[in-house]
Amino acid sequence: MVTHLSALKTGVTARIISIQSDEIATRLIAMGLAQGSEVSVQRKALFGNTLYIKSGNLRMGLRKEEADVITVSYEE
């Protein structure tokens, strides 16, 4: 199944297919998160404006606007 990272349910592991924003892609790659990386949403902030994700040993928070431009695939 293909969706945006912002729509991924908590605890589901997915693989990044693409990042539509060059600015965000550059920043994420510098932190070690690139196309093909496995990610999972650990939790979402109260009003859903921030997603806390995990990829290997990397843990980070992303704003919903940033997660909206990251396309991921996962199995149901």
PyMOL Python script that loads the backbone (N, CA, C, O; Angstrom):
from pymol import cmd

cmd.read_pdbstr("""\
ATOM      1  N   MET A   1       0.846  -1.164   0.000  1.00  0.00           N
ATOM      2  CA  MET A   1       0.000   0.000   0.000  1.00  0.00           C
ATOM      3  C   MET A   1       0.900   1.238   0.000  1.00  0.00           C
ATOM      4  O   MET A   1       1.946   1.243   0.649  1.00  0.00           O
ATOM      5  N   VAL A   2       0.506   2.262  -0.710  1.00  0.00           N
ATOM      6  CA  VAL A   2       1.295   3.494  -0.817  1.00  0.00           C
ATOM      7  C   VAL A   2       0.509   4.643  -0.205  1.00  0.00           C
ATOM      8  O   VAL A   2      -0.686   4.797  -0.460  1.00  0.00           O
ATOM      9  N   THR A   3       1.187   5.448   0.604  1.00  0.00           N
ATOM     10  CA  THR A   3       0.559   6.599   1.249  1.00  0.00           C
ATOM     11  C   THR A   3       1.638   7.611   1.629  1.00  0.00           C
ATOM     12  O   THR A   3       2.821   7.390   1.373  1.00  0.00           O
ATOM     13  N   HIS A   4       1.232   8.696   2.228  1.00  0.00           N
ATOM     14  CA  HIS A   4       2.187   9.676   2.745  1.00  0.00           C
ATOM     15  C   HIS A   4       2.529   9.294   4.185  1.00  0.00           C
ATOM     16  O   HIS A   4       1.722   8.683   4.884  1.00  0.00           O
ATOM     17  N   LEU A   5       3.713   9.656   4.608  1.00  0.00           N
ATOM     18  CA  LEU A   5       4.159   9.338   5.966  1.00  0.00           C
ATOM     19  C   LEU A   5       3.194   9.892   7.008  1.00  0.00           C
ATOM     20  O   LEU A   5       2.984   9.268   8.048  1.00  0.00           O
ATOM     21  N   SER A   6       2.613  11.039   6.745  1.00  0.00           N
ATOM     22  CA  SER A   6       1.696  11.655   7.707  1.00  0.00           C
ATOM     23  C   SER A   6       0.437  10.821   7.926  1.00  0.00           C
ATOM     24  O   SER A   6      -0.209  10.947   8.966  1.00  0.00           O
ATOM     25  N   ALA A   7       0.076   9.971   6.965  1.00  0.00           N
ATOM     26  CA  ALA A   7      -1.129   9.155   7.078  1.00  0.00           C
ATOM     27  C   ALA A   7      -0.852   7.762   7.655  1.00  0.00           C
ATOM     28  O   ALA A   7      -1.782   6.992   7.895  1.00  0.00           O
ATOM     29  N   LEU A   8       0.416   7.443   7.876  1.00  0.00           N
ATOM     30  CA  LEU A   8       0.782   6.131   8.394  1.00  0.00           C
ATOM     31  C   LEU A   8       0.335   5.984   9.843  1.00  0.00           C
ATOM     32  O   LEU A   8       0.495   6.907  10.641  1.00  0.00           O
ATOM     33  N   LYS A   9      -0.216   4.845  10.177  1.00  0.00           N
ATOM     34  CA  LYS A   9      -0.674   4.613  11.540  1.00  0.00           C
ATOM     35  C   LYS A   9       0.504   4.319  12.459  1.00  0.00           C
ATOM     36  O   LYS A   9       1.537   3.809  12.026  1.00  0.00           O
ATOM     37  N   THR A  10       0.332   4.644  13.716  1.00  0.00           N
ATOM     38  CA  THR A  10       1.356   4.425  14.720  1.00  0.00           C
ATOM     39  C   THR A  10       1.734   2.948  14.795  1.00  0.00           C
ATOM     40  O   THR A  10       0.867   2.076  14.848  1.00  0.00           O
ATOM     41  N   GLY A  11       3.040   2.680  14.800  1.00  0.00           N
ATOM     42  CA  GLY A  11       3.531   1.315  14.928  1.00  0.00           C
ATOM     43  C   GLY A  11       3.736   0.580  13.622  1.00  0.00           C
ATOM     44  O   GLY A  11       4.332  -0.497  13.625  1.00  0.00           O
ATOM     45  N   VAL A  12       3.268   1.115  12.505  1.00  0.00           N
ATOM     46  CA  VAL A  12       3.414   0.464  11.206  1.00  0.00           C
ATOM     47  C   VAL A  12       4.782   0.822  10.625  1.00  0.00           C
ATOM     48  O   VAL A  12       5.190   1.983  10.649  1.00  0.00           O
ATOM     49  N   THR A  13       5.488  -0.189  10.102  1.00  0.00           N
ATOM     50  CA  THR A  13       6.790   0.039   9.477  1.00  0.00           C
ATOM     51  C   THR A  13       6.594   0.152   7.971  1.00  0.00           C
ATOM     52  O   THR A  13       5.886  -0.653   7.364  1.00  0.00           O
ATOM     53  N   ALA A  14       7.229   1.162   7.373  1.00  0.00           N
ATOM     54  CA  ALA A  14       7.107   1.406   5.935  1.00  0.00           C
ATOM     55  C   ALA A  14       8.480   1.737   5.361  1.00  0.00           C
ATOM     56  O   ALA A  14       9.432   1.987   6.101  1.00  0.00           O
ATOM     57  N   ARG A  15       8.568   1.736   4.036  1.00  0.00           N
ATOM     58  CA  ARG A  15       9.801   2.084   3.342  1.00  0.00           C
ATOM     59  C   ARG A  15       9.569   3.361   2.551  1.00  0.00           C
ATOM     60  O   ARG A  15       8.548   3.504   1.879  1.00  0.00           O
ATOM     61  N   ILE A  16      10.516   4.289   2.629  1.00  0.00           N
ATOM     62  CA  ILE A  16      10.390   5.555   1.904  1.00  0.00           C
ATOM     63  C   ILE A  16      10.569   5.317   0.407  1.00  0.00           C
ATOM     64  O   ILE A  16      11.571   4.750  -0.028  1.00  0.00           O
ATOM     65  N   ILE A  17       9.581   5.760  -0.374  1.00  0.00           N
ATOM     66  CA  ILE A  17       9.646   5.639  -1.834  1.00  0.00           C
ATOM     67  C   ILE A  17      10.231   6.912  -2.436  1.00  0.00           C
ATOM     68  O   ILE A  17      11.113   6.853  -3.292  1.00  0.00           O
ATOM     69  N   SER A  18       9.734   8.063  -1.984  1.00  0.00           N
ATOM     70  CA  SER A  18      10.225   9.329  -2.525  1.00  0.00           C
ATOM     71  C   SER A  18       9.948  10.468  -1.561  1.00  0.00           C
ATOM     72  O   SER A  18       9.103  10.378  -0.670  1.00  0.00           O
ATOM     73  N   ILE A  19      10.696  11.547  -1.778  1.00  0.00           N
ATOM     74  CA  ILE A  19      10.506  12.777  -1.016  1.00  0.00           C
ATOM     75  C   ILE A  19      10.328  13.884  -2.056  1.00  0.00           C
ATOM     76  O   ILE A  19      11.260  14.181  -2.803  1.00  0.00           O
ATOM     77  N   GLN A  20       9.145  14.497  -2.113  1.00  0.00           N
ATOM     78  CA  GLN A  20       8.816  15.439  -3.173  1.00  0.00           C
ATOM     79  C   GLN A  20       9.450  16.821  -3.013  1.00  0.00           C
ATOM     80  O   GLN A  20       9.453  17.598  -3.968  1.00  0.00           O
ATOM     81  N   SER A  21       9.972  17.144  -1.866  1.00  0.00           N
ATOM     82  CA  SER A  21      10.585  18.450  -1.632  1.00  0.00           C
ATOM     83  C   SER A  21      12.100  18.298  -1.563  1.00  0.00           C
ATOM     84  O   SER A  21      12.618  17.572  -0.714  1.00  0.00           O
ATOM     85  N   ASP A  22      12.816  18.993  -2.468  1.00  0.00           N
ATOM     86  CA  ASP A  22      14.280  18.914  -2.466  1.00  0.00           C
ATOM     87  C   ASP A  22      14.871  19.445  -1.168  1.00  0.00           C
ATOM     88  O   ASP A  22      15.852  18.898  -0.664  1.00  0.00           O
ATOM     89  N   GLU A  23      14.285  20.503  -0.626  1.00  0.00           N
ATOM     90  CA  GLU A  23      14.792  21.096   0.618  1.00  0.00           C
ATOM     91  C   GLU A  23      14.687  20.105   1.774  1.00  0.00           C
ATOM     92  O   GLU A  23      15.639  19.919   2.531  1.00  0.00           O
ATOM     93  N   ILE A  24      13.537  19.482   1.901  1.00  0.00           N
ATOM     94  CA  ILE A  24      13.331  18.503   2.978  1.00  0.00           C
ATOM     95  C   ILE A  24      14.185  17.263   2.728  1.00  0.00           C
ATOM     96  O   ILE A  24      14.759  16.708   3.665  1.00  0.00           O
ATOM     97  N   ALA A  25      14.273  16.823   1.471  1.00  0.00           N
ATOM     98  CA  ALA A  25      15.073  15.642   1.139  1.00  0.00           C
ATOM     99  C   ALA A  25      16.534  15.860   1.514  1.00  0.00           C
ATOM    100  O   ALA A  25      17.163  14.967   2.081  1.00  0.00           O
ATOM    101  N   THR A  26      17.078  17.024   1.209  1.00  0.00           N
ATOM    102  CA  THR A  26      18.469  17.330   1.532  1.00  0.00           C
ATOM    103  C   THR A  26      18.714  17.259   3.027  1.00  0.00           C
ATOM    104  O   THR A  26      19.715  16.702   3.480  1.00  0.00           O
ATOM    105  N   ARG A  27      17.787  17.831   3.792  1.00  0.00           N
ATOM    106  CA  ARG A  27      17.936  17.836   5.253  1.00  0.00           C
ATOM    107  C   ARG A  27      17.831  16.426   5.825  1.00  0.00           C
ATOM    108  O   ARG A  27      18.608  16.060   6.707  1.00  0.00           O
ATOM    109  N   LEU A  28      16.879  15.630   5.335  1.00  0.00           N
ATOM    110  CA  LEU A  28      16.698  14.268   5.844  1.00  0.00           C
ATOM    111  C   LEU A  28      17.876  13.365   5.476  1.00  0.00           C
ATOM    112  O   LEU A  28      18.304  12.538   6.280  1.00  0.00           O
ATOM    113  N   ILE A  29      18.392  13.526   4.269  1.00  0.00           N
ATOM    114  CA  ILE A  29      19.549  12.728   3.847  1.00  0.00           C
ATOM    115  C   ILE A  29      20.751  13.037   4.723  1.00  0.00           C
ATOM    116  O   ILE A  29      21.511  12.137   5.078  1.00  0.00           O
ATOM    117  N   ALA A  30      20.926  14.302   5.072  1.00  0.00           N
ATOM    118  CA  ALA A  30      22.039  14.690   5.948  1.00  0.00           C
ATOM    119  C   ALA A  30      21.929  14.033   7.318  1.00  0.00           C
ATOM    120  O   ALA A  30      22.937  13.812   7.988  1.00  0.00           O
ATOM    121  N   MET A  31      20.699  13.719   7.734  1.00  0.00           N
ATOM    122  CA  MET A  31      20.496  13.066   9.026  1.00  0.00           C
ATOM    123  C   MET A  31      20.479  11.548   8.906  1.00  0.00           C
ATOM    124  O   MET A  31      20.364  10.854   9.916  1.00  0.00           O
ATOM    125  N   GLY A  32      20.592  11.019   7.684  1.00  0.00           N
ATOM    126  CA  GLY A  32      20.646   9.578   7.489  1.00  0.00           C
ATOM    127  C   GLY A  32      19.341   8.938   7.073  1.00  0.00           C
ATOM    128  O   GLY A  32      19.213   7.714   7.114  1.00  0.00           O
ATOM    129  N   LEU A  33      18.373   9.740   6.674  1.00  0.00           N
ATOM    130  CA  LEU A  33      17.071   9.220   6.262  1.00  0.00           C
ATOM    131  C   LEU A  33      16.898   9.496   4.775  1.00  0.00           C
ATOM    132  O   LEU A  33      16.754  10.652   4.379  1.00  0.00           O
ATOM    133  N   ALA A  34      16.909   8.462   3.949  1.00  0.00           N
ATOM    134  CA  ALA A  34      16.857   8.632   2.499  1.00  0.00           C
ATOM    135  C   ALA A  34      15.862   7.661   1.876  1.00  0.00           C
ATOM    136  O   ALA A  34      15.255   6.839   2.562  1.00  0.00           O
ATOM    137  N   GLN A  35      15.712   7.774   0.572  1.00  0.00           N
ATOM    138  CA  GLN A  35      14.853   6.861  -0.171  1.00  0.00           C
ATOM    139  C   GLN A  35      15.320   5.432   0.082  1.00  0.00           C
ATOM    140  O   GLN A  35      16.514   5.140   0.007  1.00  0.00           O
ATOM    141  N   GLY A  36      14.373   4.541   0.382  1.00  0.00           N
ATOM    142  CA  GLY A  36      14.691   3.156   0.678  1.00  0.00           C
ATOM    143  C   GLY A  36      14.799   2.859   2.166  1.00  0.00           C
ATOM    144  O   GLY A  36      14.804   1.694   2.563  1.00  0.00           O
ATOM    145  N   SER A  37      14.886   3.895   2.995  1.00  0.00           N
ATOM    146  CA  SER A  37      14.974   3.697   4.446  1.00  0.00           C
ATOM    147  C   SER A  37      13.659   3.195   5.017  1.00  0.00           C
ATOM    148  O   SER A  37      12.584   3.586   4.564  1.00  0.00           O
ATOM    149  N   GLU A  38      13.752   2.330   6.009  1.00  0.00           N
ATOM    150  CA  GLU A  38      12.558   1.880   6.723  1.00  0.00           C
ATOM    151  C   GLU A  38      12.276   2.844   7.865  1.00  0.00           C
ATOM    152  O   GLU A  38      13.182   3.218   8.610  1.00  0.00           O
ATOM    153  N   VAL A  39      11.016   3.243   8.001  1.00  0.00           N
ATOM    154  CA  VAL A  39      10.606   4.159   9.065  1.00  0.00           C
ATOM    155  C   VAL A  39       9.343   3.641   9.722  1.00  0.00           C
ATOM    156  O   VAL A  39       8.574   2.894   9.118  1.00  0.00           O
ATOM    157  N   SER A  40       9.139   4.040  10.954  1.00  0.00           N
ATOM    158  CA  SER A  40       7.872   3.746  11.623  1.00  0.00           C
ATOM    159  C   SER A  40       7.489   4.958  12.462  1.00  0.00           C
ATOM    160  O   SER A  40       8.344   5.638  13.029  1.00  0.00           O
ATOM    161  N   VAL A  41       6.200   5.209  12.527  1.00  0.00           N
ATOM    162  CA  VAL A  41       5.694   6.305  13.352  1.00  0.00           C
ATOM    163  C   VAL A  41       5.563   5.765  14.766  1.00  0.00           C
ATOM    164  O   VAL A  41       4.812   4.820  15.006  1.00  0.00           O
ATOM    165  N   GLN A  42       6.290   6.360  15.703  1.00  0.00           N
ATOM    166  CA  GLN A  42       6.264   5.929  17.097  1.00  0.00           C
ATOM    167  C   GLN A  42       5.064   6.519  17.831  1.00  0.00           C
ATOM    168  O   GLN A  42       4.400   5.841  18.615  1.00  0.00           O
ATOM    169  N   ARG A  43       4.802   7.790  17.561  1.00  0.00           N
ATOM    170  CA  ARG A  43       3.626   8.439  18.151  1.00  0.00           C
ATOM    171  C   ARG A  43       3.365   9.742  17.419  1.00  0.00           C
ATOM    172  O   ARG A  43       4.210  10.246  16.681  1.00  0.00           O
ATOM    173  N   LYS A  44       2.175  10.270  17.643  1.00  0.00           N
ATOM    174  CA  LYS A  44       1.785  11.545  17.046  1.00  0.00           C
ATOM    175  C   LYS A  44       1.436  12.510  18.171  1.00  0.00           C
ATOM    176  O   LYS A  44       0.889  12.112  19.199  1.00  0.00           O
ATOM    177  N   ALA A  45       1.759  13.785  17.963  1.00  0.00           N
ATOM    178  CA  ALA A  45       1.452  14.808  18.959  1.00  0.00           C
ATOM    179  C   ALA A  45      -0.062  14.943  19.106  1.00  0.00           C
ATOM    180  O   ALA A  45      -0.824  14.480  18.258  1.00  0.00           O
ATOM    181  N   LEU A  46      -0.476  15.571  20.174  1.00  0.00           N
ATOM    182  CA  LEU A  46      -1.878  15.667  20.545  1.00  0.00           C
ATOM    183  C   LEU A  46      -2.794  16.074  19.395  1.00  0.00           C
ATOM    184  O   LEU A  46      -3.807  15.415  19.157  1.00  0.00           O
ATOM    185  N   PHE A  47      -2.466  17.125  18.689  1.00  0.00           N
ATOM    186  CA  PHE A  47      -3.322  17.580  17.595  1.00  0.00           C
ATOM    187  C   PHE A  47      -2.817  17.111  16.231  1.00  0.00           C
ATOM    188  O   PHE A  47      -3.306  17.572  15.200  1.00  0.00           O
ATOM    189  N   GLY A  48      -1.851  16.207  16.217  1.00  0.00           N
ATOM    190  CA  GLY A  48      -1.358  15.624  14.978  1.00  0.00           C
ATOM    191  C   GLY A  48      -0.425  16.510  14.184  1.00  0.00           C
ATOM    192  O   GLY A  48      -0.139  16.208  13.026  1.00  0.00           O
ATOM    193  N   ASN A  49       0.065  17.603  14.771  1.00  0.00           N
ATOM    194  CA  ASN A  49       0.951  18.505  14.047  1.00  0.00           C
ATOM    195  C   ASN A  49       2.376  17.992  13.970  1.00  0.00           C
ATOM    196  O   ASN A  49       3.135  18.428  13.105  1.00  0.00           O
ATOM    197  N   THR A  50       2.759  17.082  14.846  1.00  0.00           N
ATOM    198  CA  THR A  50       4.112  16.526  14.856  1.00  0.00           C
ATOM    199  C   THR A  50       4.031  15.008  14.917  1.00  0.00           C
ATOM    200  O   THR A  50       3.238  14.440  15.668  1.00  0.00           O
ATOM    201  N   LEU A  51       4.871  14.361  14.107  1.00  0.00           N
ATOM    202  CA  LEU A  51       4.997  12.912  14.127  1.00  0.00           C
ATOM    203  C   LEU A  51       6.383  12.577  14.652  1.00  0.00           C
ATOM    204  O   LEU A  51       7.366  13.207  14.262  1.00  0.00           O
ATOM    205  N   TYR A  52       6.464  11.611  15.515  1.00  0.00           N
ATOM    206  CA  TYR A  52       7.745  11.147  16.033  1.00  0.00           C
ATOM    207  C   TYR A  52       8.032   9.814  15.374  1.00  0.00           C
ATOM    208  O   TYR A  52       7.291   8.847  15.550  1.00  0.00           O
ATOM    209  N   ILE A  53       9.124   9.772  14.606  1.00  0.00           N
ATOM    210  CA  ILE A  53       9.417   8.588  13.817  1.00  0.00           C
ATOM    211  C   ILE A  53      10.721   7.943  14.272  1.00  0.00           C
ATOM    212  O   ILE A  53      11.530   8.547  14.976  1.00  0.00           O
ATOM    213  N   LYS A  54      10.896   6.692  13.844  1.00  0.00           N
ATOM    214  CA  LYS A  54      12.102   5.930  14.148  1.00  0.00           C
ATOM    215  C   LYS A  54      12.565   5.255  12.868  1.00  0.00           C
ATOM    216  O   LYS A  54      11.762   4.704  12.116  1.00  0.00           O
ATOM    217  N   SER A  55      13.871   5.306  12.630  1.00  0.00           N
ATOM    218  CA  SER A  55      14.482   4.604  11.503  1.00  0.00           C
ATOM    219  C   SER A  55      15.835   4.100  11.987  1.00  0.00           C
ATOM    220  O   SER A  55      16.780   4.880  12.111  1.00  0.00           O
ATOM    221  N   GLY A  56      15.934   2.821  12.256  1.00  0.00           N
ATOM    222  CA  GLY A  56      17.157   2.265  12.833  1.00  0.00           C
ATOM    223  C   GLY A  56      17.390   2.876  14.205  1.00  0.00           C
ATOM    224  O   GLY A  56      16.525   2.790  15.076  1.00  0.00           O
ATOM    225  N   ASN A  57      18.550   3.492  14.405  1.00  0.00           N
ATOM    226  CA  ASN A  57      18.850   4.157  15.675  1.00  0.00           C
ATOM    227  C   ASN A  57      18.428   5.618  15.685  1.00  0.00           C
ATOM    228  O   ASN A  57      18.530   6.287  16.713  1.00  0.00           O
ATOM    229  N   LEU A  58      17.956   6.116  14.552  1.00  0.00           N
ATOM    230  CA  LEU A  58      17.549   7.512  14.426  1.00  0.00           C
ATOM    231  C   LEU A  58      16.115   7.696  14.910  1.00  0.00           C
ATOM    232  O   LEU A  58      15.203   6.979  14.497  1.00  0.00           O
ATOM    233  N   ARG A  59      15.939   8.670  15.792  1.00  0.00           N
ATOM    234  CA  ARG A  59      14.603   9.042  16.246  1.00  0.00           C
ATOM    235  C   ARG A  59      14.486  10.541  16.065  1.00  0.00           C
ATOM    236  O   ARG A  59      15.375  11.297  16.458  1.00  0.00           O
ATOM    237  N   MET A  60      13.375  10.969  15.464  1.00  0.00           N
ATOM    238  CA  MET A  60      13.216  12.395  15.196  1.00  0.00           C
ATOM    239  C   MET A  60      11.750  12.782  15.109  1.00  0.00           C
ATOM    240  O   MET A  60      10.873  11.934  14.943  1.00  0.00           O
ATOM    241  N   GLY A  61      11.505  14.066  15.225  1.00  0.00           N
ATOM    242  CA  GLY A  61      10.165  14.603  15.067  1.00  0.00           C
ATOM    243  C   GLY A  61      10.068  15.326  13.741  1.00  0.00           C
ATOM    244  O   GLY A  61      10.991  16.036  13.342  1.00  0.00           O
ATOM    245  N   LEU A  62       8.954  15.146  13.062  1.00  0.00           N
ATOM    246  CA  LEU A  62       8.695  15.830  11.799  1.00  0.00           C
ATOM    247  C   LEU A  62       7.369  16.563  11.897  1.00  0.00           C
ATOM    248  O   LEU A  62       6.408  16.052  12.472  1.00  0.00           O
ATOM    249  N   ARG A  63       7.323  17.755  11.337  1.00  0.00           N
ATOM    250  CA  ARG A  63       6.037  18.457  11.244  1.00  0.00           C
ATOM    251  C   ARG A  63       5.166  17.757  10.217  1.00  0.00           C
ATOM    252  O   ARG A  63       5.676  17.124   9.293  1.00  0.00           O
ATOM    253  N   LYS A  64       3.878  17.867  10.372  1.00  0.00           N
ATOM    254  CA  LYS A  64       2.940  17.219   9.446  1.00  0.00           C
ATOM    255  C   LYS A  64       3.195  17.673   8.012  1.00  0.00           C
ATOM    256  O   LYS A  64       3.112  16.866   7.085  1.00  0.00           O
ATOM    257  N   GLU A  65       3.505  18.955   7.818  1.00  0.00           N
ATOM    258  CA  GLU A  65       3.770  19.484   6.477  1.00  0.00           C
ATOM    259  C   GLU A  65       4.979  18.789   5.833  1.00  0.00           C
ATOM    260  O   GLU A  65       5.005  18.583   4.620  1.00  0.00           O
ATOM    261  N   GLU A  66       5.961  18.435   6.638  1.00  0.00           N
ATOM    262  CA  GLU A  66       7.131  17.715   6.129  1.00  0.00           C
ATOM    263  C   GLU A  66       6.773  16.269   5.816  1.00  0.00           C
ATOM    264  O   GLU A  66       7.188  15.735   4.787  1.00  0.00           O
ATOM    265  N   ALA A  67       6.013  15.639   6.685  1.00  0.00           N
ATOM    266  CA  ALA A  67       5.618  14.241   6.480  1.00  0.00           C
ATOM    267  C   ALA A  67       4.669  14.092   5.293  1.00  0.00           C
ATOM    268  O   ALA A  67       4.581  13.013   4.707  1.00  0.00           O
ATOM    269  N   ASP A  68       3.957  15.161   4.931  1.00  0.00           N
ATOM    270  CA  ASP A  68       3.035  15.123   3.791  1.00  0.00           C
ATOM    271  C   ASP A  68       3.753  14.959   2.461  1.00  0.00           C
ATOM    272  O   ASP A  68       3.136  14.500   1.500  1.00  0.00           O
ATOM    273  N   VAL A  69       5.035  15.317   2.364  1.00  0.00           N
ATOM    274  CA  VAL A  69       5.761  15.230   1.094  1.00  0.00           C
ATOM    275  C   VAL A  69       6.607  13.965   0.995  1.00  0.00           C
ATOM    276  O   VAL A  69       7.341  13.781   0.025  1.00  0.00           O
ATOM    277  N   ILE A  70       6.505  13.087   2.006  1.00  0.00           N
ATOM    278  CA  ILE A  70       7.257  11.831   2.008  1.00  0.00           C
ATOM    279  C   ILE A  70       6.300  10.695   1.672  1.00  0.00           C
ATOM    280  O   ILE A  70       5.358  10.433   2.419  1.00  0.00           O
ATOM    281  N   THR A  71       6.538  10.022   0.555  1.00  0.00           N
ATOM    282  CA  THR A  71       5.707   8.912   0.133  1.00  0.00           C
ATOM    283  C   THR A  71       6.334   7.608   0.612  1.00  0.00           C
ATOM    284  O   THR A  71       7.530   7.382   0.426  1.00  0.00           O
ATOM    285  N   VAL A  72       5.529   6.760   1.223  1.00  0.00           N
ATOM    286  CA  VAL A  72       6.014   5.492   1.763  1.00  0.00           C
ATOM    287  C   VAL A  72       5.148   4.342   1.274  1.00  0.00           C
ATOM    288  O   VAL A  72       4.005   4.543   0.865  1.00  0.00           O
ATOM    289  N   SER A  73       5.698   3.145   1.319  1.00  0.00           N
ATOM    290  CA  SER A  73       4.919   1.939   0.998  1.00  0.00           C
ATOM    291  C   SER A  73       5.018   0.979   2.182  1.00  0.00           C
ATOM    292  O   SER A  73       6.040   0.904   2.864  1.00  0.00           O
ATOM    293  N   TYR A  74       3.943   0.259   2.401  1.00  0.00           N
ATOM    294  CA  TYR A  74       3.909  -0.707   3.504  1.00  0.00           C
ATOM    295  C   TYR A  74       2.938  -1.826   3.151  1.00  0.00           C
ATOM    296  O   TYR A  74       2.120  -1.701   2.240  1.00  0.00           O
ATOM    297  N   GLU A  75       3.050  -2.916   3.892  1.00  0.00           N
ATOM    298  CA  GLU A  75       2.142  -4.045   3.693  1.00  0.00           C
ATOM    299  C   GLU A  75       1.116  -4.046   4.805  1.00  0.00           C
ATOM    300  O   GLU A  75       1.434  -3.789   5.967  1.00  0.00           O
ATOM    301  N   GLU A  76      -0.107  -4.335   4.438  1.00  0.00           N
ATOM    302  CA  GLU A  76      -1.184  -4.368   5.431  1.00  0.00           C
ATOM    303  C   GLU A  76      -1.197  -5.670   6.190  1.00  0.00           C
ATOM    304  O   GLU A  76      -2.041  -5.866   7.064  1.00  0.00           O
TER     305      GLU A  76
END
""", "prot")
cmd.dss("prot")
cmd.show_as("cartoon", "prot")
cmd.util.cbc("prot")
cmd.orient("prot")
